[in-house]
Amino acid sequence: MDFEVFWSFKNLESKNLEFKKDFVIIKFFIYIERYLKKEYLRGEKRYIQIRKSRVT
């Protein structure tokens, strides 16, 4: 768990649980989105490399 998220949790402990739950879900989705974007870009690079190697 990264520091930023940890601190957000600390700050949210004083607030109500419903909001906290929504916040966790949103953070989770943002994390997944970032991860998928990284994987997609990595895959795209690999695809381009394969195409280049086929051309030469």
C-alpha positions as CSV (number, residue, x, y, z in Angstrom):
1,M,0.0,0.0,0.0
2,D,1.5,3.3,-1.0
3,F,1.9,6.2,1.4
4,E,-0.6,8.5,-0.3
5,V,-3.4,5.9,0.0
6,F,-2.4,5.2,3.7
7,W,-2.7,8.9,4.6
8,S,-6.1,9.2,2.8
9,F,-7.3,6.2,4.9
10,K,-6.0,7.9,8.1
11,N,-7.9,11.1,7.2
12,L,-11.1,9.2,6.4
13,E,-11.3,7.3,9.7
14,S,-12.9,10.4,11.2
15,K,-15.6,10.5,8.5
16,N,-18.5,8.2,7.9
17,L,-18.1,4.7,6.7
18,E,-20.2,5.0,3.5
19,F,-18.0,7.7,2.1
20,K,-14.9,5.6,3.1
21,K,-16.3,2.6,1.2
22,D,-16.9,4.7,-1.9
23,F,-13.5,6.2,-1.7
24,V,-11.8,2.8,-1.4
25,I,-13.8,1.6,-4.5
26,I,-12.8,4.6,-6.5
27,K,-9.2,4.3,-5.5
28,F,-9.3,0.6,-6.4
29,F,-10.8,1.4,-9.9
30,I,-8.2,4.1,-10.5
31,Y,-5.4,1.6,-9.6
32,I,-6.8,-1.1,-11.9
33,E,-7.2,1.5,-14.7
34,R,-3.5,2.5,-14.3
35,Y,-2.4,-1.1,-14.2
36,L,-4.3,-2.0,-17.4
37,K,-3.0,1.1,-19.2
38,K,0.6,0.0,-18.3
39,E,-0.1,-3.5,-19.5
40,Y,-1.7,-2.3,-22.7
41,L,1.2,0.0,-23.5
42,R,3.7,-2.8,-22.7
43,G,1.8,-5.1,-25.0
44,E,1.7,-2.4,-27.8
45,K,5.4,-2.0,-27.6
46,R,5.9,-5.7,-27.8
47,Y,3.6,-5.8,-30.8
48,I,5.5,-3.1,-32.6
49,Q,8.8,-4.9,-31.9
50,I,7.5,-8.1,-33.3
51,R,6.3,-6.3,-36.5
52,K,9.7,-4.5,-36.9
53,S,11.5,-7.8,-36.5
54,R,9.2,-9.4,-39.2
55,V,9.9,-6.5,-41.6
56,T,13.7,-6.8,-41.4
